[in-house]
C-alpha cells in the first residue's frame, strides 16, 4: 500500500512540475473554483484525514515515519485534485471525484490500523 502511495506521489510531483514548466494553465484565465461542491468534498475529506493522522500520531497509534508517509499520500491526492481542476475550468468531474475518493479510502484505511 505504501509503495502505491509513493508511486502516486512521484507521479503527482512530476505532473506538478510539468504544469509549472509549461506556464499557468488556461483555467486560471477563466477562474478557479476552489469551492466547487465536488472539490469541497474531496478537500474536506483530505482535511479530515490530516486531523486524524495528527491525532493518531499524538496518541502514539502511529509512528512519525508512518504519519509522514500518510501526509505525503494525502498531499499527492491534493496535488492530483488541483491538476484535474486546472484542466476542467476550476472543477473536477464526477469520474475524477470517484478516483480521488478511492485514493482517499486507501489512505483512510491505513490511518489507525
C-alpha positions in Angstrom: 0.0 0.0 0.0 2.8 2.4 0.8 4.5 1.7 -2.4 1.4 2.6 -4.4 1.1 5.8 -2.4 4.8 6.6 -3.2 4.2 5.9 -6.9 1.1 8.3 -6.9 3.2 10.9 -5.1 6.1 10.7 -7.6 3.6 10.9 -10.5 1.8 13.9 -8.9 5.1 15.7 -8.3 6.1 15.1 -12.0 2.7 16.4 -13.1 3.0 19.5 -10.9 6.5 20.2 -12.3 5.2 19.8 -15.9 2.4 22.3 -15.1 4.9 24.8 -13.7 7.3 24.4 -16.6 4.5 24.8 -19.1 3.3 28.0 -17.6 0.0 28.8 -16.0 -2.9 26.6 -17.1 -5.6 28.3 -19.3 -8.2 27.7 -16.5 -6.6 30.5 -14.4 -7.7 33.0 -17.0 -11.3 31.5 -16.8 -11.3 31.5 -13.0 -10.6 29.0 -10.3 -13.5 27.4 -8.4 -11.9 26.1 -5.2 -15.4 25.9 -3.6 -17.0 23.7 -6.3 -19.0 21.1 -4.4 -17.0 18.1 -5.7 -13.7 19.8 -4.9 -15.0 20.9 -1.5 -16.0 17.3 -0.7 -12.6 15.9 -1.7 -10.7 18.6 0.1 -12.9 18.3 3.2 -12.0 14.6 3.4 -8.3 15.4 3.0 -8.6 18.0 5.8 -10.4 15.4 8.0 -7.7 12.8 7.2 -5.0 15.3 8.1 -6.6 15.8 11.5 -6.9 12.0 12.0 -3.2 11.5 11.2 -2.2 14.2 13.7 -4.5 12.7 16.3 -3.2 9.1 15.8 0.4 10.4 16.0 -0.3 12.4 19.2 -1.9 9.3 20.7 1.1 7.1 19.8 -1.0 4.9 17.5 1.3 5.5 14.5 5.0 6.4 14.3 6.4 9.6 12.9 7.5 7.8 9.8 4.0 6.5 9.2 2.5 9.9 9.8 4.9 11.5 7.3 4.1 8.8 4.7 0.3 9.2 5.2 0.7 13.0 4.9 2.7 12.5 1.7 0.0 10.3 0.2 -2.7 12.9 1.1 -0.5 15.7 -0.4 -0.2 13.6 -3.5 -4.0 13.3 -3.7 -4.5 17.1 -3.2 -1.9 17.8 -5.9 -3.7 15.5 -8.3 -7.1 17.1 -7.4 -5.6 20.5 -8.3 -4.2 19.3 -11.5 -7.5 17.8 -12.5 -9.3 21.0 -11.7 -6.8 23.1 -13.7 -7.8 21.1 -16.7 -11.6 21.5 -16.2 -12.1 25.2 -15.6 -11.6 25.0 -11.9 -13.8 22.0 -11.0 -13.4 18.2 -11.1 -15.7 15.8 -12.9 -17.7 13.1 -11.1 -15.4 10.4 -12.5 -12.4 12.3 -11.2 -14.0 12.7 -7.8 -14.6 8.9 -7.7 -10.9 8.2 -8.5 -9.8 10.7 -5.8 -12.3 9.2 -3.3 -10.9 5.8 -3.9 -7.4 7.0 -3.2 -8.6 8.7 -0.1 -10.3 5.5 1.0 -6.9 3.8 0.7 -5.2 6.3 3.0 -8.1 6.3 5.4 -7.8 2.5 5.8 -4.1 3.0 6.7 -4.8 5.5 9.5 -5.1 3.9 12.9 -4.9 0.3 11.7 
